Amino acid sequence: MTFAQRNGKDSFERIEAELLNGQRLQGTITAIPIHEMIVLNDWTKRFPLFEAVYQVVAGNKGHTHVIEALEMTPQTNVADLEAAAEN
């Protein structure tokens, strides 16, 4: 939450040092090898959320990119979920 609250202006490393006394966030460490496997197998379109998280962690995209990826993914699109719940 802190990353988003700061609008992505602080790095994960700085937040880790500040809040976790130097311990690492598990999700940020995991994003790198997951991304490498996804790219190696040409699965970026199959796993857009993983790719979006990696792009934010790597500093290539802003924190809102994850929400944008969710909105563009049919199985997680809020409008689709609401429509399905009504039926």
Secondary structure, DSSP 8 states (H G I E B T S, - for coil): -HHHHTTT-S-HHHHHHHHHTT---HHHHHHHHHHHHHHHTT-TTT-HHHHHHHHHHTTSS-TTHHHHHHHHSGGG-HHHHHHHHH-
